[in-house]
């Protein structure tokens, strides 16, 4: 039988400069809200909030 895909790949975008710095995945059945993490941005050279963007292929 075919299995449903429950995890989705997504990009993480810096809220300060707008660059996509990270790629991660999340379980879309358990976590409905958008993911927000505090990560290091190489372009800003400091820790900033990164928000989830659209799915990646």
PDB file of N, CA, C, O and CB in Angstrom:
ATOM      1  N   UNK A   1       0.818  -1.176   0.000  1.00  0.00           N
ATOM      2  CA  UNK A   1       0.000   0.000   0.000  1.00  0.00           C
ATOM      3  C   UNK A   1       0.869   1.249   0.000  1.00  0.00           C
ATOM      4  O   UNK A   1       1.990   1.248   0.509  1.00  0.00           O
ATOM      5  CB  UNK A   1      -0.935  -0.007   1.192  1.00  0.00           C
ATOM      6  N   UNK A   2       0.342   2.286  -0.566  1.00  0.00           N
ATOM      7  CA  UNK A   2       1.048   3.567  -0.573  1.00  0.00           C
ATOM      8  C   UNK A   2       0.884   4.248   0.778  1.00  0.00           C
ATOM      9  O   UNK A   2      -0.178   4.185   1.397  1.00  0.00           O
ATOM     10  CB  UNK A   2       0.526   4.481  -1.710  1.00  0.00           C
ATOM     11  N   UNK A   3       1.961   4.903   1.225  1.00  0.00           N
ATOM     12  CA  UNK A   3       1.928   5.600   2.504  1.00  0.00           C
ATOM     13  C   UNK A   3       1.729   7.088   2.272  1.00  0.00           C
ATOM     14  O   UNK A   3       2.218   7.640   1.286  1.00  0.00           O
ATOM     15  CB  UNK A   3       3.220   5.344   3.303  1.00  0.00           C
ATOM     16  N   UNK A   4       1.011   7.735   3.180  1.00  0.00           N
ATOM     17  CA  UNK A   4       0.875   9.178   3.123  1.00  0.00           C
ATOM     18  C   UNK A   4       2.156   9.819   3.626  1.00  0.00           C
ATOM     19  O   UNK A   4       2.764   9.343   4.585  1.00  0.00           O
ATOM     20  CB  UNK A   4      -0.338   9.652   3.945  1.00  0.00           C
ATOM     21  N   UNK A   5       2.554  10.880   2.990  1.00  0.00           N
ATOM     22  CA  UNK A   5       3.733  11.605   3.434  1.00  0.00           C
ATOM     23  C   UNK A   5       3.301  12.591   4.502  1.00  0.00           C
ATOM     24  O   UNK A   5       2.478  13.471   4.251  1.00  0.00           O
ATOM     25  CB  UNK A   5       4.439  12.331   2.248  1.00  0.00           C
ATOM     26  N   UNK A   6       3.864  12.438   5.708  1.00  0.00           N
ATOM     27  CA  UNK A   6       3.465  13.299   6.814  1.00  0.00           C
ATOM     28  C   UNK A   6       4.468  14.409   7.073  1.00  0.00           C
ATOM     29  O   UNK A   6       4.139  15.383   7.749  1.00  0.00           O
ATOM     30  CB  UNK A   6       3.282  12.480   8.065  1.00  0.00           C
ATOM     31  N   UNK A   7       5.692  14.289   6.550  1.00  0.00           N
ATOM     32  CA  UNK A   7       6.686  15.331   6.758  1.00  0.00           C
ATOM     33  C   UNK A   7       6.846  16.139   5.482  1.00  0.00           C
ATOM     34  O   UNK A   7       6.758  15.600   4.379  1.00  0.00           O
ATOM     35  CB  UNK A   7       8.038  14.727   7.195  1.00  0.00           C
ATOM     36  N   UNK A   8       7.078  17.423   5.637  1.00  0.00           N
ATOM     37  CA  UNK A   8       7.246  18.314   4.503  1.00  0.00           C
ATOM     38  C   UNK A   8       8.565  19.061   4.645  1.00  0.00           C
ATOM     39  O   UNK A   8       8.913  19.506   5.739  1.00  0.00           O
ATOM     40  CB  UNK A   8       6.061  19.303   4.395  1.00  0.00           C
ATOM     41  N   UNK A   9       9.307  19.200   3.538  1.00  0.00           N
ATOM     42  CA  UNK A   9      10.519  20.005   3.543  1.00  0.00           C
ATOM     43  C   UNK A   9      10.117  21.465   3.413  1.00  0.00           C
ATOM     44  O   UNK A   9       9.207  21.814   2.660  1.00  0.00           O
ATOM     45  CB  UNK A   9      11.491  19.581   2.397  1.00  0.00           C
ATOM     46  N   UNK A  10      10.818  22.315   4.166  1.00  0.00           N
ATOM     47  CA  UNK A  10      10.532  23.732   4.097  1.00  0.00           C
ATOM     48  C   UNK A  10      11.797  24.535   4.299  1.00  0.00           C
ATOM     49  O   UNK A  10      12.764  24.053   4.888  1.00  0.00           O
ATOM     50  CB  UNK A  10       9.486  24.120   5.128  1.00  0.00           C
ATOM     51  N   UNK A  11      11.788  25.755   3.810  1.00  0.00           N
ATOM     52  CA  UNK A  11      12.928  26.649   3.947  1.00  0.00           C
ATOM     53  C   UNK A  11      12.721  27.596   5.101  1.00  0.00           C
ATOM     54  O   UNK A  11      11.590  27.946   5.439  1.00  0.00           O
ATOM     55  CB  UNK A  11      13.162  27.428   2.665  1.00  0.00           C
ATOM     56  N   UNK A  12      13.827  28.014   5.708  1.00  0.00           N
ATOM     57  CA  UNK A  12      13.781  28.971   6.803  1.00  0.00           C
ATOM     58  C   UNK A  12      14.375  30.288   6.313  1.00  0.00           C
ATOM     59  O   UNK A  12      15.505  30.319   5.825  1.00  0.00           O
ATOM     60  CB  UNK A  12      14.547  28.437   8.056  1.00  0.00           C
ATOM     61  N   UNK A  13      13.604  31.390   6.445  1.00  0.00           N
ATOM     62  CA  UNK A  13      14.006  32.694   5.938  1.00  0.00           C
ATOM     63  C   UNK A  13      14.270  33.635   7.109  1.00  0.00           C
ATOM     64  O   UNK A  13      13.495  33.687   8.064  1.00  0.00           O
ATOM     65  CB  UNK A  13      12.924  33.277   4.999  1.00  0.00           C
ATOM     66  N   UNK A  14      15.366  34.373   7.025  1.00  0.00           N
ATOM     67  CA  UNK A  14      15.722  35.357   8.048  1.00  0.00           C
ATOM     68  C   UNK A  14      14.713  36.501   8.003  1.00  0.00           C
ATOM     69  O   UNK A  14      14.376  36.991   6.925  1.00  0.00           O
ATOM     70  CB  UNK A  14      17.178  35.889   7.837  1.00  0.00           C
ATOM     71  N   UNK A  15      14.228  36.927   9.177  1.00  0.00           N
ATOM     72  CA  UNK A  15      13.247  38.011   9.224  1.00  0.00           C
ATOM     73  C   UNK A  15      13.899  39.374   9.033  1.00  0.00           C
ATOM     74  O   UNK A  15      13.211  40.336   8.692  1.00  0.00           O
ATOM     75  CB  UNK A  15      12.496  37.982  10.545  1.00  0.00           C
ATOM     76  N   UNK A  16      15.221  39.482   9.246  1.00  0.00           N
ATOM     77  CA  UNK A  16      15.909  40.764   9.120  1.00  0.00           C
ATOM     78  C   UNK A  16      16.316  41.032   7.672  1.00  0.00           C
ATOM     79  O   UNK A  16      15.955  42.065   7.109  1.00  0.00           O
ATOM     80  CB  UNK A  16      17.141  40.797  10.027  1.00  0.00           C
ATOM     81  N   UNK A  17      17.068  40.105   7.065  1.00  0.00           N
ATOM     82  CA  UNK A  17      17.591  40.354   5.717  1.00  0.00           C
ATOM     83  C   UNK A  17      16.793  39.659   4.620  1.00  0.00           C
ATOM     84  O   UNK A  17      16.901  40.049   3.458  1.00  0.00           O
ATOM     85  CB  UNK A  17      19.024  39.912   5.640  1.00  0.00           C
ATOM     86  N   UNK A  18      15.995  38.639   4.947  1.00  0.00           N
ATOM     87  CA  UNK A  18      15.156  37.975   3.959  1.00  0.00           C
ATOM     88  C   UNK A  18      15.831  36.861   3.183  1.00  0.00           C
ATOM     89  O   UNK A  18      15.251  36.347   2.227  1.00  0.00           O
ATOM     90  CB  UNK A  18      14.657  38.969   3.011  1.00  0.00           C
ATOM     91  N   UNK A  19      17.039  36.470   3.564  1.00  0.00           N
ATOM     92  CA  UNK A  19      17.742  35.385   2.877  1.00  0.00           C
ATOM     93  C   UNK A  19      17.309  34.037   3.414  1.00  0.00           C
ATOM     94  O   UNK A  19      17.063  33.879   4.609  1.00  0.00           O
ATOM     95  CB  UNK A  19      19.254  35.543   3.024  1.00  0.00           C
ATOM     96  N   UNK A  20      17.217  33.057   2.508  1.00  0.00           N
ATOM     97  CA  UNK A  20      16.890  31.689   2.898  1.00  0.00           C
ATOM     98  C   UNK A  20      18.188  30.991   3.281  1.00  0.00           C
ATOM     99  O   UNK A  20      19.044  30.749   2.430  1.00  0.00           O
ATOM    100  CB  UNK A  20      16.150  30.923   1.746  1.00  0.00           C
ATOM    101  N   UNK A  21      18.330  30.667   4.563  1.00  0.00           N
ATOM    102  CA  UNK A  21      19.588  30.133   5.081  1.00  0.00           C
ATOM    103  C   UNK A  21      19.531  28.655   5.430  1.00  0.00           C
ATOM    104  O   UNK A  21      20.555  27.976   5.360  1.00  0.00           O
ATOM    105  CB  UNK A  21      19.994  30.902   6.289  1.00  0.00           C
ATOM    106  N   UNK A  22      18.377  28.139   5.800  1.00  0.00           N
ATOM    107  CA  UNK A  22      18.280  26.775   6.296  1.00  0.00           C
ATOM    108  C   UNK A  22      17.159  26.017   5.596  1.00  0.00           C
ATOM    109  O   UNK A  22      16.190  26.613   5.126  1.00  0.00           O
ATOM    110  CB  UNK A  22      18.056  26.774   7.804  1.00  0.00           C
ATOM    111  N   UNK A  23      17.303  24.703   5.532  1.00  0.00           N
ATOM    112  CA  UNK A  23      16.267  23.802   5.040  1.00  0.00           C
ATOM    113  C   UNK A  23      16.014  22.788   6.139  1.00  0.00           C
ATOM    114  O   UNK A  23      16.957  22.209   6.679  1.00  0.00           O
ATOM    115  CB  UNK A  23      16.683  23.102   3.687  1.00  0.00           C
ATOM    116  N   UNK A  24      14.753  22.568   6.475  1.00  0.00           N
ATOM    117  CA  UNK A  24      14.393  21.640   7.535  1.00  0.00           C
ATOM    118  C   UNK A  24      13.104  20.936   7.151  1.00  0.00           C
ATOM    119  O   UNK A  24      12.552  21.188   6.080  1.00  0.00           O
ATOM    120  CB  UNK A  24      14.243  22.369   8.894  1.00  0.00           C
ATOM    121  N   UNK A  25      12.626  20.068   8.007  1.00  0.00           N
ATOM    122  CA  UNK A  25      11.364  19.380   7.756  1.00  0.00           C
ATOM    123  C   UNK A  25      10.554  19.370   9.042  1.00  0.00           C
ATOM    124  O   UNK A  25      11.100  19.483  10.140  1.00  0.00           O
ATOM    125  CB  UNK A  25      11.602  17.930   7.235  1.00  0.00           C
ATOM    126  N   UNK A  26       9.241  19.234   8.888  1.00  0.00           N
ATOM    127  CA  UNK A  26       8.372  19.148  10.050  1.00  0.00           C
ATOM    128  C   UNK A  26       7.214  18.228   9.736  1.00  0.00           C
ATOM    129  O   UNK A  26       6.863  18.024   8.575  1.00  0.00           O
ATOM    130  CB  UNK A  26       7.867  20.539  10.473  1.00  0.00           C
ATOM    131  N   UNK A  27       6.625  17.677  10.780  1.00  0.00           N
ATOM    132  CA  UNK A  27       5.471  16.813  10.647  1.00  0.00           C
ATOM    133  C   UNK A  27       4.239  17.701  10.514  1.00  0.00           C
ATOM    134  O   UNK A  27       3.849  18.376  11.467  1.00  0.00           O
ATOM    135  CB  UNK A  27       5.345  15.835  11.860  1.00  0.00           C
ATOM    136  N   UNK A  28       3.631  17.699   9.336  1.00  0.00           N
ATOM    137  CA  UNK A  28       2.523  18.624   9.099  1.00  0.00           C
ATOM    138  C   UNK A  28       1.220  18.183   9.753  1.00  0.00           C
ATOM    139  O   UNK A  28       0.281  18.975   9.829  1.00  0.00           O
ATOM    140  CB  UNK A  28       2.306  18.784   7.624  1.00  0.00           C
ATOM    141  N   UNK A  29       1.138  16.950  10.224  1.00  0.00           N
ATOM    142  CA  UNK A  29      -0.052  16.506  10.929  1.00  0.00           C
ATOM    143  C   UNK A  29      -0.040  16.938  12.390  1.00  0.00           C
ATOM    144  O   UNK A  29      -1.095  17.241  12.948  1.00  0.00           O
ATOM    145  CB  UNK A  29      -0.178  15.003  10.836  1.00  0.00           C
ATOM    146  N   UNK A  30       1.128  16.971  13.015  1.00  0.00           N
ATOM    147  CA  UNK A  30       1.240  17.340  14.423  1.00  0.00           C
ATOM    148  C   UNK A  30       1.358  18.849  14.621  1.00  0.00           C
ATOM    149  O   UNK A  30       0.811  19.385  15.584  1.00  0.00           O
ATOM    150  CB  UNK A  30       2.434  16.650  15.043  1.00  0.00           C
ATOM    151  N   UNK A  31       2.063  19.543  13.727  1.00  0.00           N
ATOM    152  CA  UNK A  31       2.329  20.975  13.873  1.00  0.00           C
ATOM    153  C   UNK A  31       1.635  21.743  12.762  1.00  0.00           C
ATOM    154  O   UNK A  31       2.110  21.766  11.626  1.00  0.00           O
ATOM    155  CB  UNK A  31       3.848  21.260  13.858  1.00  0.00           C
ATOM    156  N   UNK A  32       0.522  22.365  13.082  1.00  0.00           N
ATOM    157  CA  UNK A  32      -0.237  23.122  12.086  1.00  0.00           C
ATOM    158  C   UNK A  32       0.285  24.539  11.913  1.00  0.00           C
ATOM    159  O   UNK A  32       0.229  25.084  10.811  1.00  0.00           O
ATOM    160  CB  UNK A  32      -1.698  23.166  12.471  1.00  0.00           C
ATOM    161  N   UNK A  33       0.801  25.157  13.000  1.00  0.00           N
ATOM    162  CA  UNK A  33       1.254  26.540  12.925  1.00  0.00           C
ATOM    163  C   UNK A  33       2.621  26.633  12.270  1.00  0.00           C
ATOM    164  O   UNK A  33       3.342  25.640  12.170  1.00  0.00           O
ATOM    165  CB  UNK A  33       1.296  27.162  14.314  1.00  0.00           C
ATOM    166  N   UNK A  34       2.974  27.841  11.823  1.00  0.00           N
ATOM    167  CA  UNK A  34       4.260  28.051  11.170  1.00  0.00           C
ATOM    168  C   UNK A  34       5.391  27.979  12.186  1.00  0.00           C
ATOM    169  O   UNK A  34       5.244  28.395  13.335  1.00  0.00           O
ATOM    170  CB  UNK A  34       4.282  29.400  10.441  1.00  0.00           C
ATOM    171  N   UNK A  35       6.511  27.450  11.743  1.00  0.00           N
ATOM    172  CA  UNK A  35       7.673  27.249  12.589  1.00  0.00           C
ATOM    173  C   UNK A  35       8.508  28.523  12.639  1.00  0.00           C
ATOM    174  O   UNK A  35       8.795  29.113  11.597  1.00  0.00           O
ATOM    175  CB  UNK A  35       8.514  26.068  12.082  1.00  0.00           C
ATOM    176  N   UNK A  36       8.903  28.956  13.836  1.00  0.00           N
ATOM    177  CA  UNK A  36       9.769  30.118  14.029  1.00  0.00           C
ATOM    178  C   UNK A  36      10.889  29.703  14.968  1.00  0.00           C
ATOM    179  O   UNK A  36      10.639  29.300  16.104  1.00  0.00           O
ATOM    180  CB  UNK A  36       8.971  31.350  14.599  1.00  0.00           C
ATOM    181  N   UNK A  37      12.140  29.803  14.488  1.00  0.00           N
ATOM    182  CA  UNK A  37      13.301  29.419  15.284  1.00  0.00           C
ATOM    183  C   UNK A  37      14.315  30.549  15.300  1.00  0.00           C
ATOM    184  O   UNK A  37      14.390  31.339  14.359  1.00  0.00           O
ATOM    185  CB  UNK A  37      13.940  28.129  14.737  1.00  0.00           C
ATOM    186  N   UNK A  38      15.084  30.622  16.356  1.00  0.00           N
ATOM    187  CA  UNK A  38      16.159  31.588  16.442  1.00  0.00           C
ATOM    188  C   UNK A  38      17.432  30.887  15.979  1.00  0.00           C
ATOM    189  O   UNK A  38      17.938  29.990  16.653  1.00  0.00           O
ATOM    190  CB  UNK A  38      16.308  32.161  17.898  1.00  0.00           C
ATOM    191  N   UNK A  39      17.949  31.308  14.812  1.00  0.00           N
ATOM    192  CA  UNK A  39      19.106  30.671  14.188  1.00  0.00           C
ATOM    193  C   UNK A  39      20.149  31.736  13.853  1.00  0.00           C
ATOM    194  O   UNK A  39      19.857  32.931  13.892  1.00  0.00           O
ATOM    195  CB  UNK A  39      18.687  29.886  12.910  1.00  0.00           C
ATOM    196  N   UNK A  40      21.370  31.298  13.522  1.00  0.00           N
ATOM    197  CA  UNK A  40      22.441  32.208  13.132  1.00  0.00           C
ATOM    198  C   UNK A  40      22.331  32.511  11.649  1.00  0.00           C
ATOM    199  O   UNK A  40      22.236  31.596  10.831  1.00  0.00           O
ATOM    200  CB  UNK A  40      23.825  31.610  13.464  1.00  0.00           C
ATOM    201  N   UNK A  41      22.344  33.798  11.295  1.00  0.00           N
ATOM    202  CA  UNK A  41      22.308  34.231   9.900  1.00  0.00           C
ATOM    203  C   UNK A  41      23.720  34.634   9.486  1.00  0.00           C
ATOM    204  O   UNK A  41      24.333  35.497  10.116  1.00  0.00           O
ATOM    205  CB  UNK A  41      21.300  35.417   9.698  1.00  0.00           C
ATOM    206  N   UNK A  42      24.235  34.015   8.432  1.00  0.00           N
ATOM    207  CA  UNK A  42      25.588  34.324   7.970  1.00  0.00           C
ATOM    208  C   UNK A  42      25.681  35.715   7.374  1.00  0.00           C
ATOM    209  O   UNK A  42      26.736  36.345   7.439  1.00  0.00           O
ATOM    210  CB  UNK A  42      26.039  33.303   6.951  1.00  0.00           C
ATOM    211  N   UNK A  43      24.604  36.199   6.798  1.00  0.00           N
ATOM    212  CA  UNK A  43      24.617  37.501   6.142  1.00  0.00           C
ATOM    213  C   UNK A  43      24.532  38.644   7.162  1.00  0.00           C
ATOM    214  O   UNK A  43      25.208  39.662   7.008  1.00  0.00           O
ATOM    215  CB  UNK A  43      23.460  37.598   5.144  1.00  0.00           C
ATOM    216  N   UNK A  44      23.717  38.481   8.186  1.00  0.00           N
ATOM    217  CA  UNK A  44      23.594  39.492   9.249  1.00  0.00           C
ATOM    218  C   UNK A  44      24.697  39.355  10.291  1.00  0.00           C
ATOM    219  O   UNK A  44      24.999  40.305  11.013  1.00  0.00           O
ATOM    220  CB  UNK A  44      22.228  39.382   9.930  1.00  0.00           C
ATOM    221  N   UNK A  45      25.295  38.177  10.367  1.00  0.00           N
ATOM    222  CA  UNK A  45      26.330  37.825  11.344  1.00  0.00           C
ATOM    223  C   UNK A  45      25.845  37.954  12.781  1.00  0.00           C
ATOM    224  O   UNK A  45      26.569  38.439  13.651  1.00  0.00           O
ATOM    225  CB  UNK A  45      27.548  38.699  11.144  1.00  0.00           C
ATOM    226  N   UNK A  46      24.597  37.510  13.025  1.00  0.00           N
ATOM    227  CA  UNK A  46      24.054  37.471  14.375  1.00  0.00           C
ATOM    228  C   UNK A  46      22.885  36.498  14.408  1.00  0.00           C
ATOM    229  O   UNK A  46      22.414  36.049  13.364  1.00  0.00           O
ATOM    230  CB  UNK A  46      23.612  38.884  14.843  1.00  0.00           C
ATOM    231  N   UNK A  47      22.422  36.177  15.602  1.00  0.00           N
ATOM    232  CA  UNK A  47      21.282  35.289  15.766  1.00  0.00           C
ATOM    233  C   UNK A  47      20.000  36.080  15.550  1.00  0.00           C
ATOM    234  O   UNK A  47      19.773  37.091  16.214  1.00  0.00           O
ATOM    235  CB  UNK A  47      21.290  34.622  17.164  1.00  0.00           C
ATOM    236  N   UNK A  48      19.164  35.624  14.625  1.00  0.00           N
ATOM    237  CA  UNK A  48      17.898  36.280  14.325  1.00  0.00           C
ATOM    238  C   UNK A  48      16.803  35.228  14.229  1.00  0.00           C
ATOM    239  O   UNK A  48      17.087  34.032  14.172  1.00  0.00           O
ATOM    240  CB  UNK A  48      17.992  37.100  13.012  1.00  0.00           C
ATOM    241  N   UNK A  49      15.554  35.674  14.210  1.00  0.00           N
ATOM    242  CA  UNK A  49      14.436  34.745  14.026  1.00  0.00           C
ATOM    243  C   UNK A  49      14.343  34.347  12.567  1.00  0.00           C
ATOM    244  O   UNK A  49      14.472  35.180  11.669  1.00  0.00           O
ATOM    245  CB  UNK A  49      13.104  35.374  14.500  1.00  0.00           C
ATOM    246  N   UNK A  50      14.119  33.065  12.344  1.00  0.00           N
ATOM    247  CA  UNK A  50      13.914  32.532  10.998  1.00  0.00           C
ATOM    248  C   UNK A  50      12.517  31.928  10.957  1.00  0.00           C
ATOM    249  O   UNK A  50      12.140  31.153  11.836  1.00  0.00           O
ATOM    250  CB  UNK A  50      15.014  31.464  10.617  1.00  0.00           C
ATOM    251  N   UNK A  51      11.749  32.291   9.925  1.00  0.00           N
ATOM    252  CA  UNK A  51      10.378  31.800   9.795  1.00  0.00           C
ATOM    253  C   UNK A  51      10.277  30.818   8.641  1.00  0.00           C
ATOM    254  O   UNK A  51      11.067  30.845   7.698  1.00  0.00           O
ATOM    255  CB  UNK A  51       9.399  32.966   9.590  1.00  0.00           C
ATOM    256  N   UNK A  52       9.294  29.965   8.743  1.00  0.00           N
ATOM    257  CA  UNK A  52       9.029  28.945   7.735  1.00  0.00           C
ATOM    258  C   UNK A  52       8.471  29.581   6.455  1.00  0.00           C
ATOM    259  O   UNK A  52       7.674  30.518   6.509  1.00  0.00           O
ATOM    260  CB  UNK A  52       8.045  27.891   8.285  1.00  0.00           C
ATOM    261  N   UNK A  53       8.905  29.053   5.302  1.00  0.00           N
ATOM    262  CA  UNK A  53       8.364  29.478   4.015  1.00  0.00           C
ATOM    263  C   UNK A  53       7.714  28.278   3.338  1.00  0.00           C
ATOM    264  O   UNK A  53       7.454  27.265   3.987  1.00  0.00           O
ATOM    265  CB  UNK A  53       9.475  30.094   3.112  1.00  0.00           C
ATOM    266  N   UNK A  54       7.454  28.384   2.058  1.00  0.00           N
ATOM    267  CA  UNK A  54       6.768  27.335   1.309  1.00  0.00           C
ATOM    268  C   UNK A  54       7.571  26.034   1.262  1.00  0.00           C
ATOM    269  O   UNK A  54       8.758  25.997   1.587  1.00  0.00           O
ATOM    270  CB  UNK A  54       6.482  27.811  -0.101  1.00  0.00           C
ATOM    271  N   UNK A  55       6.893  24.988   0.852  1.00  0.00           N
ATOM    272  CA  UNK A  55       7.519  23.670   0.766  1.00  0.00           C
ATOM    273  C   UNK A  55       8.586  23.661  -0.336  1.00  0.00           C
ATOM    274  O   UNK A  55       8.478  24.385  -1.325  1.00  0.00           O
ATOM    275  CB  UNK A  55       6.452  22.578   0.498  1.00  0.00           C
ATOM    276  N   UNK A  56       9.590  22.850  -0.152  1.00  0.00           N
ATOM    277  CA  UNK A  56      10.616  22.639  -1.158  1.00  0.00           C
ATOM    278  C   UNK A  56      10.409  21.276  -1.795  1.00  0.00           C
ATOM    279  O   UNK A  56       9.821  20.389  -1.177  1.00  0.00           O
ATOM    280  CB  UNK A  56      12.032  22.754  -0.545  1.00  0.00           C
ATOM    281  N   UNK A  57      10.873  21.102  -2.994  1.00  0.00           N
ATOM    282  CA  UNK A  57      10.716  19.807  -3.678  1.00  0.00           C
ATOM    283  C   UNK A  57      11.937  18.958  -3.517  1.00  0.00           C
ATOM    284  O   UNK A  57      11.982  17.838  -4.025  1.00  0.00           O
ATOM    285  CB  UNK A  57      10.428  20.002  -5.153  1.00  0.00           C
TER     286      UNK A  57
END
